[in-house]
Amino acid sequence: MKKNITTALLSVLTICSLILAADTLQAQTNGPVASNAINQASVNSDTPASLNSLIEYFDKKGVDLKPFLADSRFEIYDGIGDRFRKSAERRVLTFEEYQRILGFEAKKRNISGFIDANIDQLKIAEAEYDIPIYVIAAIIGIESDFGKNIGSFNPLNAYVSMYSENYRAEFARAQLDELLKFTERNNIDVFELKSSYAGAMTYAQFIPYSLNRWFVGDDIFDMNNNILSVGNYLAHFKNITGSVERAVFRYNPSQMYTDAVMALAAEAEKMYN
């Protein structure tokens, strides 16, 4: 599998280099040579079907994906689908074991410090979105350890890897589309971003679709913006589902995750009451 993906990646990079070279030659000669080179590259039988179809999809949307795939920082994450399949939420675990994996006890000790440091903004979010401060704090605690861990992956690489591996390919393509819209709108170098293996970013761990719809503010690494954004997201789904707890479930569709968030929020509330 690794050898096939590596071969596929080398083929894409070769094609991208050929296309970029053709563009340069066209500029120098003002002739049809570049067009011929592009046509030859586009029908090259060695082009991997998975990534070539991704390139074609974005071409139709007016987005040139090739420079991203030719960037030296681009890489395929081998076996990315296994990370999803082996996630804590998908294992058969007791709730106590799940809490241990999350570092629940440490988060319980640290949540009051986070609340104290951000109490003014948490109260603003609670008043604006009618979401308890303890639930917002618990979400940020479980998602990023109160802003200490935002992931070590790159979201573009993650989504292209998912597509290449044909793991949730349509989801990955849609999120890549949302990601490139977000980075273009905010003038961000996409390779400077860090994410989880699922492409979730910021202290709130929003996927690109959520960033584009529910993130509040421009700076995704401003904790005040993240607090408001979690409130905004939960308020939206509270209106749909009728409860805060079911809105938390929409944040991560796992009952154990929902139970962990609500338990951490309850522990925090006890500290202040």
C-alpha positions as CSV (number, residue, x, y, z in Angstrom):
1,M,0.0,0.0,0.0
2,K,2.8,2.4,1.0
3,K,4.7,1.7,-2.2
4,N,1.6,2.3,-4.3
5,I,0.9,5.6,-2.6
6,T,4.5,6.7,-2.9
7,T,4.5,5.9,-6.6
8,A,1.2,7.8,-7.0
9,L,2.6,10.8,-5.3
10,L,5.8,10.8,-7.4
11,S,3.6,10.7,-10.5
12,V,1.5,13.6,-9.4
13,L,4.6,15.7,-8.5
14,T,6.1,14.8,-11.9
15,I,3.0,16.0,-13.7
16,C,2.8,19.2,-11.6
17,S,6.5,19.9,-12.5
18,L,5.8,19.4,-16.2
19,I,2.8,21.7,-16.1
20,L,4.6,24.4,-14.3
21,A,7.5,24.1,-16.7
22,A,5.1,24.3,-19.6
23,D,3.6,27.5,-18.2
24,T,7.1,29.0,-18.0
25,L,7.9,28.0,-21.6
26,Q,4.6,29.4,-22.9
27,A,5.4,32.8,-21.3
28,Q,8.8,32.8,-23.0
29,T,7.8,31.6,-26.4
30,N,4.2,32.9,-26.6
31,G,3.5,29.7,-28.6
32,P,1.5,26.5,-28.4
33,V,4.2,24.3,-26.9
34,A,2.9,24.6,-23.3
35,S,-0.6,23.7,-24.3
36,N,0.7,20.5,-25.9
37,A,2.7,19.6,-22.8
38,I,-0.3,20.2,-20.6
39,N,-2.5,18.0,-22.8
40,Q,0.0,15.3,-22.8
41,A,0.3,15.4,-19.0
42,S,-3.4,15.4,-18.5
43,V,-3.8,12.2,-20.4
44,N,-0.7,10.5,-19.1
45,S,-1.7,6.9,-18.3
46,D,0.6,7.0,-15.2
47,T,-1.4,9.6,-13.5
48,P,-3.0,8.1,-10.4
49,A,-6.7,8.1,-10.8
50,S,-7.5,9.2,-7.3
51,L,-5.4,12.4,-7.2
52,N,-5.9,13.2,-10.9
53,S,-9.7,13.1,-10.3
54,L,-9.2,15.5,-7.4
55,I,-7.2,17.9,-9.6
56,E,-9.9,17.7,-12.2
57,Y,-12.6,18.4,-9.7
58,F,-11.0,21.5,-8.4
59,D,-10.1,22.6,-12.0
60,K,-13.8,22.7,-12.7
61,K,-14.3,24.9,-9.7
62,G,-11.6,27.3,-10.9
63,V,-9.1,26.2,-8.3
64,D,-5.6,25.0,-9.3
65,L,-4.7,22.3,-6.9
66,K,-1.4,21.4,-8.7
67,P,0.8,24.0,-6.9
68,F,-0.3,22.7,-3.6
69,L,0.6,19.1,-4.5
70,A,4.0,20.3,-5.9
71,D,4.8,22.2,-2.7
72,S,7.8,20.7,-0.8
73,R,5.6,20.7,2.4
74,F,3.0,18.5,0.8
75,E,3.0,14.8,1.9
76,I,0.7,11.8,2.0
77,Y,0.0,10.4,5.5
78,D,0.1,6.7,5.0
79,G,-2.7,4.7,6.7
80,I,-4.7,7.7,7.7
81,G,-7.9,5.7,7.6
82,D,-6.6,3.5,10.4
83,R,-6.3,6.5,12.7
84,F,-10.1,7.0,12.4
85,R,-10.8,3.3,12.7
86,K,-8.7,3.0,15.9
87,S,-10.0,6.2,17.5
88,A,-11.0,6.0,21.2
89,E,-14.7,6.6,20.3
90,R,-14.7,3.6,18.0
91,R,-13.1,1.1,20.3
92,V,-15.3,-1.0,22.7
93,L,-14.4,0.8,25.9
94,T,-15.9,1.4,29.3
95,F,-16.6,5.0,30.1
96,E,-13.9,4.9,32.8
97,E,-11.3,3.8,30.2
98,Y,-12.5,6.4,27.8
99,Q,-12.0,9.1,30.5
100,R,-8.5,7.8,31.2
101,I,-7.6,8.1,27.5
102,L,-8.9,11.7,27.5
103,G,-6.9,12.6,30.6
104,F,-10.2,13.4,32.3
105,E,-8.8,13.7,35.9
106,A,-6.1,16.2,34.7
107,K,-8.7,18.2,32.8
108,K,-10.9,18.2,35.9
109,R,-8.0,19.7,37.9
110,N,-7.3,22.3,35.2
111,I,-10.7,23.5,34.2
112,S,-11.1,26.0,37.0
113,G,-7.9,27.7,36.0
114,F,-9.2,28.0,32.5
115,I,-12.5,29.4,33.6
116,D,-10.9,31.9,36.0
117,A,-8.5,33.1,33.2
118,N,-11.4,33.5,30.7
119,I,-14.4,34.2,32.9
120,D,-15.3,37.5,31.2
121,Q,-15.4,36.1,27.7
122,L,-17.2,32.9,28.9
123,K,-19.9,35.0,30.5
124,I,-20.2,37.0,27.3
125,A,-20.6,33.8,25.3
126,E,-23.2,32.4,27.8
127,A,-25.2,35.6,27.6
128,E,-25.0,35.7,23.8
129,Y,-25.7,32.1,23.0
130,D,-27.4,30.7,26.1
131,I,-24.8,28.0,26.5
132,P,-23.4,27.4,30.0
133,I,-19.9,28.5,30.6
134,Y,-19.0,25.1,32.0
135,V,-20.0,23.3,28.8
136,I,-18.0,25.7,26.7
137,A,-15.0,25.3,28.9
138,A,-15.4,21.5,28.9
139,I,-15.5,21.3,25.1
140,I,-12.2,23.3,24.8
141,G,-10.7,21.2,27.5
142,I,-11.4,17.9,25.9
143,E,-10.8,19.1,22.3
144,S,-7.4,20.8,22.8
145,D,-6.5,20.6,26.5
146,F,-7.6,24.2,27.0
147,G,-5.6,25.4,24.0
148,K,-2.4,23.4,24.7
149,N,-2.8,20.8,21.9
150,I,-4.0,21.8,18.4
151,G,-2.6,18.8,16.6
152,S,0.6,18.0,14.6
153,F,-0.9,17.3,11.2
154,N,-1.5,19.7,8.3
155,P,-5.2,19.9,7.2
156,L,-4.5,19.9,3.4
157,N,-2.2,16.9,3.7
158,A,-4.8,15.1,5.9
159,Y,-7.7,15.6,3.4
160,V,-5.7,14.8,0.3
161,S,-4.4,11.7,2.1
162,M,-7.9,10.6,3.0
163,Y,-9.0,11.1,-0.6
164,S,-6.0,9.3,-2.0
165,E,-6.7,6.3,0.3
166,N,-10.4,6.4,-0.6
167,Y,-11.3,6.8,3.1
168,R,-14.4,9.0,3.4
169,A,-13.3,10.5,0.1
170,E,-16.3,12.7,-0.6
171,F,-16.1,14.1,2.9
172,A,-12.4,14.8,2.5
173,R,-12.9,16.5,-0.9
174,A,-15.7,18.7,0.5
175,Q,-13.5,19.7,3.5
176,L,-10.6,20.4,1.3
177,D,-12.8,22.7,-0.7
178,E,-13.9,24.5,2.5
179,L,-10.3,24.7,3.7
180,L,-9.1,26.4,0.5
181,K,-12.0,28.9,0.7
182,F,-11.1,29.7,4.3
183,T,-7.4,30.2,3.6
184,E,-8.0,32.3,0.5
185,R,-10.5,34.5,2.3
186,N,-8.1,35.0,5.2
187,N,-4.9,35.2,3.2
188,I,-3.4,32.2,5.1
189,D,-0.7,29.9,3.9
190,V,-2.5,26.5,4.2
191,F,0.8,24.7,5.0
192,E,1.3,26.9,8.1
193,L,-1.8,25.4,9.7
194,K,-1.8,22.6,12.2
195,S,-4.7,20.2,12.8
196,S,-5.7,16.8,14.1
197,Y,-5.5,13.8,11.7
198,A,-9.2,14.6,10.9
199,G,-8.2,18.2,9.7
200,A,-9.8,19.8,12.8
201,M,-8.2,23.1,13.7
202,T,-7.9,25.8,16.4
203,Y,-8.5,25.4,20.2
204,A,-12.2,24.5,19.4
205,Q,-11.0,21.9,16.8
206,F,-13.4,22.9,14.0
207,I,-13.2,21.2,10.7
208,P,-13.2,23.7,7.7
209,Y,-16.9,23.5,7.1
210,S,-17.5,24.6,10.7
211,L,-14.8,27.2,10.5
212,N,-16.6,28.8,7.6
213,R,-20.0,28.8,9.2
214,W,-19.7,29.1,12.9
215,F,-16.3,30.5,13.8
216,V,-16.6,34.0,15.2
217,G,-13.8,36.5,14.5
218,D,-10.8,36.5,12.2
219,D,-8.0,35.1,14.3
220,I,-8.5,31.4,14.8
221,F,-5.8,31.3,17.5
222,D,-7.5,33.9,19.7
223,M,-9.0,32.2,22.7
224,N,-11.8,34.8,22.9
225,N,-12.9,33.9,19.4
226,N,-12.8,30.2,20.1
227,I,-14.9,30.6,23.2
228,L,-17.5,32.5,21.2
229,S,-17.3,30.0,18.4
230,V,-18.0,27.0,20.6
231,G,-21.0,28.9,22.0
232,N,-22.2,29.8,18.5
233,Y,-21.9,26.2,17.3
234,L,-23.7,24.7,20.2
235,A,-26.4,27.3,20.1
236,H,-27.1,26.5,16.5
237,F,-27.5,22.8,17.2
238,K,-29.3,23.4,20.5
239,N,-32.0,25.2,18.4
240,I,-32.2,22.1,16.2
241,T,-32.0,19.3,18.8
242,G,-33.7,21.0,21.7
243,S,-31.0,20.5,24.3
244,V,-27.4,21.4,25.1
245,E,-26.5,17.7,25.6
246,R,-27.7,16.8,22.1
247,A,-25.9,19.8,20.7
248,V,-22.7,18.5,22.2
249,F,-23.4,15.2,20.5
250,R,-23.4,17.0,17.2
251,Y,-20.0,18.4,18.0
252,N,-18.7,14.8,18.0
253,P,-21.3,12.1,17.3
254,S,-20.2,9.8,20.1
255,Q,-22.3,9.2,23.2
256,M,-19.1,8.6,25.3
257,Y,-17.7,11.9,24.1
258,T,-21.0,13.6,25.0
259,D,-21.0,12.0,28.4
260,A,-17.4,13.0,29.0
261,V,-18.1,16.7,28.1
262,M,-21.2,16.8,30.3
263,A,-19.4,15.1,33.2
264,L,-16.5,17.6,33.0
265,A,-18.9,20.5,32.8
266,A,-20.8,19.1,35.9
267,E,-17.5,18.8,37.8
268,A,-16.7,22.4,37.0
269,E,-20.1,23.7,38.0
270,K,-19.7,21.9,41.4
271,M,-16.5,23.9,42.0
272,Y,-18.3,27.2,41.6
273,N,-21.6,26.4,43.4
